[in-house]
């Protein structure tokens, strides 16, 4: 049974009812629906807890996808006892919102970074405190302050962030929409999710995002690293005023 990915249509859900569909030998728990984002596209998997029918709780350390089946695997934290859980149990998912929201804010900020620096993206990673993108940039002609100023302008403009979908064939006809060279957009369902930021950016992405750029808060470029002849790694972080 495919898990209904509630986080795709509403990144702000923090609680939902679900049923257990499978419990694997390694302890991984599968559900019929979930608000937990699985690790992918440079964004870490969500953590939180599952509330059991008897009132007990299982802490979830992370969520990831099964490489073969594509199922969402909810991974209990070390030392958690799942003996009281069984298939078909009705449970309640509780998301660690503080962690997720920081991921959402920085992930959206990375999309803006790709606007500020319109170069091919060779890699990226989202964290709670810092995020980064790697670019192929032949001749860098900017400073940390230059990029920070561009990001601040786009964030403060409070652009709306929305999603839409196109078919695999439509995306194939517009390869320029894919900015990332190392990570391809999630496929397999016949359609691909797009994230649009105002009228300044549109690209495929399966991650979670804020609904307005002002929610990101103040960010700054913390470091520019030379990772090769043309590869530049740009790291961003929350400024002290928005590090909450």
N, C-alpha and C positions, 0 to 999 in steps of 0.2 A: 504493500500500500504506500503510495506517495504521500509524503508529509506536506500538508498545506502550509506554505511559507507566508505567514501573516505579516512578517516584517517587510515583505516586498511592497505591499500596498499601503502599509501604515508603520513607519519607522518609530512612531511615538507610543505604540502599544507596550505596556509594561506588565500586563497580566492577561492570561487567557486560560480557558478550560481546554483540556485535551484528554485523549485516551492513549494508554500504552499499547503499542502494536507489537513490540518485540523487546526482549531483554537478552543481550548477547552474553556469551560466556565471559568476555572480558569486562562486563559490567555496563557497556554502552547501552543507552536507553533510546528507543525509537518511539515517536509519537505520531498521531494522525494529523496534528497541526502544531505549529510552534511559533513563538515570537523570538526565538534565539537564532541569531545570524551565525551561520557556520563559517569557519575560517576560509577565506578566499579573496582573490583580487587584491592582496596586500592588506586586507582588514582582518584583525584577529576575531576569533569566534567569541560569542557572548558567554557570559557566566550568569549565575543566578541560583535559583532553587526550584525544586518541584515539591509542592505540598501534597501529601498523601491522603487517602481517604480516612485514615485513622488519626489525622492531625499531625503526623510526623513530617519530617522534611529531609530531602536529599539535596545537598549542595552540589551544584553543577560547576565544574572548574572551567570548562570550555565546551564549545560545540564545533564539530567538524563534519565534513562530508565523507561518506564511504566512497573510495575511488572507483570501485567496481559498480556498485548499485546506484550511487548518487544519493543514498539515504542520509538524512541528517542524524548524526550521532551525538547524543547528549552525554558528555563524559563526567561521571561523578567525581568529586574531589577525593583525594586520597583518604582512605579510612572511613568513607561513607558506607553504611550498611544498607544494601538494597534487598535484603532477604524478605522484607515485608511488602515488596512491590511485585505485582504479577501482571501478565498480559490481560488487557481489557479493563484494567483499573482506570477510573476517572480521577485525574489529578489536576492541579492548578499550577501553571507556570508563572514564576515570578522573576522578572528580569532585573539584573543589576543595572539600574538606569544610569547611575553616575558614570560607570565605565562605558556603557553604550553611547551616551550622549557626547562624551569626549571624542569617541571614535567618529561619530557623525559629524561633529564640528570640524575636526581635522581632515576627515575625508573630503568634505566639501571644500575646505581650504586648498587641498591639493588640486582639485579641479580648477580653482582660480589660479593656482600657481602655473598650471599648464596654459592658461590664457596669458598670464604675465610673461611667460617664456614660451613662445610658440615654436618649440623645437621637438623633434622626435623623442618620446619617452622610452627609456630602456629598462626601467624598473621603478619600484616604489614600495613603501611600507607605511601603514598607519599604526600609531601607538596612542597611548593615553596622554602622554606628555609631549611627544614629538612625532613628526611625520617627515617623510622625505620622498623626493622624486629624483631619478637619475635621467639626465638629458644628454643627447648627442649635440654638443655645441662647438662648432669649429673654432670660433674666435670670440670668447666671452668679452663683453664690453659693458659690464654692469657691476654694481657693488651690492652688498647686503642691503644697504639703505635704499637703493633704487628699487629692488624687488619688494621690500617691505612697504614702501610707499604705494606701489601699484596694488598690492594686496589690500592695503588699508582702504584705498579708494573704492575698490570693488565691494569690499565687505560693508562699508558704510553706505554704499548706494542701496543696500537692502534689496537686492535682486531676489525675485521669487525663484524657488527651486521646484521643479515638477518632473514627472515621469511620463513616458509614452512608450509605445512598443512598435517595432517594425519587424518585418519578416526577415529570415536569414537571407533570402534572395535580395531584398531591398538593401540590406547592409553590404552584401557582396558587390552591389552596384555602386556603393559609395564608400570605398575603402578608406578615403581620407578622413572619415569620421572616427576611425580607430587611431588614437594617439599613442597607445602603448605598443611597443615593438615586442616586448617579452611576454606579455599576458594578453591573451585573446579574450574577448567578451564571452560570457557563458552562452553556449548554444545547446541544442539537443531537443528543444521543445518546439522548434519551428519558428520561434520569434525571439527577438532580442530587446531587452529593456534599455531605454535611453534616459539619461538624466540631462535636463535642460536648465541652465541658469540664465534667467532673463533672456536677453537677446545676445549674450556674449559667449555662450558655450553650449554645445550639444555633443554628447559622446556616449557610447555604450558603457554601462556600468551596472553591476548587480549588487552594489553595496548600499549601505544606509546613509541618508543625508538629512540635513536640517531643511526646513521649508522656506527659510529666508536667510540670506547671507549675513544679515546683521546678528543672527544667533551665534555665529562663529566667535564673535568677540575679537579682541585685538590679538593679532599674531605677528611674529617677527621672524626674519630669516636669521637663524642662529649660526649657520656655518655653510660655507661653499667649499666643497672638497674636489680635488682633481683625482679622478679615478681611472684615468687613461688619457690617451692622446686627445680624444675629443669628449670623453665622458666626464660630466660634472654632476656631482651630487649636491642637491640643494636641500638643506634641512630647515624645517620651520618648527616653531613652538609657540605655545600661548605666551603672550606678554604677561607680566606680573599682574596687570590690572584685570585680566580676564581668566586667570588660572584658577577656576573654581569648578 
